[in-house]
Amino acid sequence: MSAPNPYPLGLRLAGRRVVVVGGGAVATRRVPALLDAGADVLLVSPELTPALRAHVDAGRLHWEPRRFAPDDLDGAWLVQAAIDDPVAAAAVSAAAAERRIFCVRADDRAAATAWTPAVTRHGPVTVAVLGGGDPRRAMTVRDAIRDLLGARKGPLLTDSVEEGPPVNNAAAGRGRVALVGAGPGDPELITVKGWRLLTEADVVVADRLVPGLLLDELRTGVELVDASKIPYGPSRAQEEINRILVDRALAGAFVVRLKGGDPYVFGRGGEELLACAAAGVPVTVVPGVTSSIAAPAAAGVPVTHRAVAHEFTVVSGHVAPDSPASLVRWDALAGLRGTLVILMGLKNLAAITGTLIGHGRPADTPVAVVQEGTTGDQRSLRSTLGAVAADVAAAGLRPPAVVVVGDVVGALDG
């Protein structure tokens, strides 16, 4: 006769005591999920891994630096024996059985009264798989489900699986905005959270530099607003974007403001957040991979490197150095020894390099320029501070491009 099937259950552990016995690799894997569930974790072990010690130092759990004692389980709702010593694990099991507390055992699943499933999470959806006592089978099925969820074109059971126009539910407080960084250009460099929110959106307000393939994956019925085509000058266009975000959210829609790179790195994300906050619209901010780091990396240039550069500074070059509107202290930047990363600086590159040289930065300082980094159209060149403006013009490089100034440009050359 086959063994009876386990009864699947979702434990609501927020504020409830969970005891973890052991401070090694197994505990390191199990503790984060318990903390994510809001459990009051007591960790009992003479020694801890550095990762677990970081949780202790941050005050996220309680640690007793000794061996397990049965009264550690007093008041507990669950115990995990994350140790490979069968005698010690059996003692934990026995103490748990006396108190009618479910016990997970890393050393012997057959002796445990509870199993930890293989889990995948996709926003509010958590899928837990039990493989009949076979962890490999559970992980194989879990991975297949994770791939299926990741490939899904549409909302993942946030409020409804039905597609169609947004429902006006502002009265219920469900209209909201997410400021999502789309990354530097490669559509695979958007964060998992950013991609998930994009698949759930009712309205997407997209910048010119967001990867087009991301927009191709939007679900049916999504309203797509191309922010680059909004008329007026830059200030008026930003006011119109703010109005669209607020109006759509107040009408009950989930609005994703999809921005190239990171929302806050020269992306006006702060202005959009303030506009939403003034209207009482809740906002989620999802950071993105900024091109200031990603584009140089894609071209083989680290912005820092041991014994070469201990700092890097990111500046906007869209305003000429001699303009009264410039907020950049180019004279101070010229005196730094670290890496200088310039975004939106191609138009003013000759003026910028001339100013840096004029304030003492050597003309032979290495420079790299990366156009459309991380994309199939990526181009790059190496030059020096004194020659780069002319070299860029001769090569026909165009925006968007990232300029990197400093000795890191050649740090990885063989």
N, C-alpha and C positions, 0 to 999 in steps of 0.2 A: 504494500500500500504506500502510495506517495505521501510525502510530508504535506501537511496543510499549508495553504498559502498564507503569507503574512497579510495583516490588515493595514492598508495604506492610510496614513493620517498626517495632516499638517499641524504641527505643534506651534501654538502661539506662545512664545517664550519671553515676550517683552516683560522685563522686571522680575522674571522668575529665575531662581537659582539653578544653575547647571554646573556640575562638577566635572572637571577634566583632570584625569590622573595621568601624568606623564608630560614631559617637556621637550620631546624630540620632534622628529619630522612629521609623525602622524598628527600630533597635537597642533603643530604649526599649520597643517592643512585644515584641520577641523575648526579651530578657534575662530577664524574670520567669519564663517557663516553663522556661528552662534552670536557673535557680536553684532552682525548685520541684523539678526532677528531680535536684537535688544535684550538678550539674555544677561542675567547677572552671573558672570562666569567666575568660578573659583578654580584656580589652577594649582594643583598639588604636585610638586616635583622638586627634588633637590637641585636639579640643573635645568636651564632653559636654553633654547636656541636664541640667537640674536633677534630674530623676528618676534618671538614671543616676549623677549625682554623689552622690546620697543613698545609693545602693547601695555606692559606693566608700567613702564616709565611714563607713558601717556595717560595713565590712570583709567584705561579701558577695562581692566580686569583686576581681580585680587589674586595674589600669589602667596602660597605657603611654601617656603623653601625647605621642604622635608619630605619624608615618605608618607604614604597614605595612612590615615587612621579612620576606622569605621564611622566615627562621629562627624567626619567631614561631610557625610551625606545627610546630616540632619537638616531638614527644610529644603532639600533638593527635589527637583522635579525630574531630572534626567542626569545620568552619569555616563561619561565616555572614558573607558579604560584604554588610553592611547599608549600602551606599553606592550613590549614583546616578551615579557617575563610571565609565563603561564601561571606560576604560583602566585605572584603578586596580583595578576589579573583575576584569578579565581577568588582571591580575598575580596577584591572590589565587588565582584559579582555576588558573593555571598552577603556582603553588607547591604548591597542594593536589594537583594531578594528579601532580606529580613524587613526592609522598610517599604517593600512594594514599589520600588523605583525601577523604571526601565533602564537597562544597562547595555551600552554598545561596547563590543570588545574588538579591538584591532587584531588580537592574536588568534581568536577562535570564534568565527561567526556562528558555528553550531552551538556554542555555549552562551551566546548572547541572547538577551530578551528583546533586543531591538537592532535593526540594521540601518546604517546610513545609506541612502540611495545615491545613485549617480544623478547629478543635478545639472540642469541648464536653465539659465534665467534670461528672459527677454523682456525687459521692462517689468510690467506688473505680472507677467506670466512666469510661473515657476513650474518646471516639469521635473518630476522625480521618478527615476526608473529603478525597479528592483528586478534583478536577474535570476531569481530563484536560488539565491545563494552563490551565484557566479558573478563576481565583480566585473570580469572582462566582458561578459555578455551584457551586463547592465550598461557599461560604458560604450559599447558598440551601438546599442540601441539609442542611448542618450545622444551620441554624436550624430546619428542619423536624424534625430528629431531637431537637434540644434541647427544642422544644415538646412533642414526644411523650413524652420522658422526664419533663418537668415535670408533665405531666397524668396520668402513670401512678399508679394507685391500688394500691400494693403495694411490696414490697421490690425493690430494684434490684440483683439479682445479688450481694448481699453474701456470702452463703454458699450460698444455694439459692434458686431461683425458686419453689419449692413453698410453698404456703400451708398453714396448719394450726396446731395447737397448738405452743407452744415445745418444742424438744427439750432434754432434760436433758443439757447438755454442760458443766456446771460443772467437771468434771474436766479438761476441755481449756482451761479458763480463758476461756470464751467468754461467760459471764454478765457483764453490765455494766449500768451506769446512765448516762444522760445527763440532766443538769439543763438544761432548755431554756426560755429566755425566750420566751413567746408574743407579746410586744409589748403595746401599750396597749389593744387592743380590735378594731381593724380586722384581719381575718384575713390581709390581704395584707402586713401589717407584720411578720410573723414573718420571721426571716432565712432565706435559702435553705438554709443548713446545718441550721437548726432544723427546717424543713419536711421536709427529706430524712430526717433521723433519725426524725421522727414517722412517716413512711410505712414505716419499717423496723421499728418497735417491735413487740414481742410483748405488752408490758404498758404501758399509759399511766395514770399517776396524775395527775389533772388538778385544778387549782384552780377555784374558783367563777368567777373573772374571766377565764378563758381564752376566746378566741372560739369559740363553739359550732360554727361552720362548719368549723373545723379538726378537730373530733371527728367530724364527718359524713364526713370523707374517710379515716378510718382503714380499713385493710384488713380483710377478713373474718377473724374468729377472734381479733381482738385483745381482750385483757382490759382493760376500762376501769374504773378505780377512781376514783370521785368523791370527792376528798379533802375536799370541803366537807360531805359527809354522814357522815364518820367521827365517832362519838360521843365523849363525854368533854369536858373543858375544853380550852383551847388547848394546854397542855403535854402532856396525855395524848394528844390528837389527833396532835401532832407526833411523839410516841414511836411511835404506831401507824403513821404514814406512814413513818418511818424503818425500822420493822420490815418493812413491806411491800416497800420498795425492796430491802432486804438479802435477805429471804427469796426473793423472785422471782428476783433476780440469782443467788443461790447455787444456785437450781434450774435455772440455765442460760438464763434469759430475758434478752432485751434490754429494759430498762425505761427508758421516758422519763418523767421527772418534769416535767410541763408546767405552767409557772408564769406567771401574768400579769406583764407588764412584764419586768423583768430578775430572774434568780434571786437576786441578791445585794442588790438594793435593797429592803430591808424584806421580803424573801421567804423568809428562813430557809434559803436555799440552803446557807449555810456549815454549818449544823447537819446537814443531810442529807449533805453531802460528808463531814463528819467521821464520821458513823455508818457510811457505806459504807467509808471508809478503815479504820476499826477492824475491820471484818469482812473486809478484804482484797478488797473489790469495786472494780474500776477504774471511774473516773468521768470523763466528759467534760462540760465546762461550756460551754454555748452562750449567750453574752450575748444579751439581748433589748433592744428599744427601750423605755426606761422612760417611763411616763406623766408623770413629773416634767418632761420636756422635750417629749414628743410632744403631750400634751393642751394645754398653752399654745400650742404652735405651731399646732395645728389650729384654735385660737380666735383666731389672729392676734396672738399675744403671743410675742415672742422673749425668752428668759430673759436674754440679754445683748444689748446694742446699743451701738455705738460712741458714745462721749461721753455715754452714759446709765448703763450699768451694766457694770463690769469684773469682776463676780463674781456667782455665784449659789450659794445654800445650800439644800440639800434636807433637810427635817426631817420626822419623824413626829409627828403631832398626836394619836395615839390615846390618849396619857396626858395628863391635864390638867396645866397648868403648875404648879399648887400641890400636885400629888401627890408624895409621897415617892419614888414609883417613877419619876418623870420624870428622864431623863438629859440633857435639853435645857437649855442656858443661855439662856433666853428674854431675860434682861436683856442679855446680850452681843449677841444677835441684834438687839435693838431698836436698838443703836448702829451697826449696819452700814449702809452706804450702798447696797449692791447689792441684788440680787433675792432674796427669800425665797420658796421653794416649799414648801408644806405638803401632805403626803400624809396621808390618813386623819384629817383634822382637822375635819370638819364637825360632829361631835358636840360638840367642845370649842371651836368657833369663837369664841363669845362670850368665853370665858375667855382664849383665846389673844390675840385682838385687844385685849382689855382690858389684858392683861399687857404687850403690846408698847407700847401707848399710855402705860401707867403708867411704863414705863422710857424714855420719850422719843421713840418713833417718832410722828411727827405724825399726827393723826387724819385729815387730808385726804390721806394717802398713797394713791395709786390701788391698787385691788385688783380682780383678776379671779377668778372661780370657774368652773371648767369641769367639768361633770358628764358622765361616760361619754365622754370625749374620743376622737375618731377613729372613733366608731361612728355608726350611723344615729340613735341616741337622744341624740346630743350636745346639751347645752344649756349656755349660758354667760350670765353677767351681769357687768357692770362696776359698781363701787361704790367706796367709800373704806373705810379701815381702821375709822373710827368707825361706819359705817353698815352694813357688809357682813353682819354676823350677822343683823340684822333683815331686810335685803333677801333673804338666802338663805331665811330662814324664810317670808317673804311669797311668794316665788317657788316655794316647794315643792321646791327642789333637794334631792337626796338622794345618798348615797354610791353608787358611788365618785365622788369629786370631787377636783379639784386646786385649791388656792388659791395664787394668785400675788400677792405683795405687792411693790410697787415701781414706779418711774417707767416701767419697760419696758411696763407695761400699755397705755400710750397711745403708745408709740414709733412704731408703724406707722400710726397714724390719719392720714388725709389732712387 
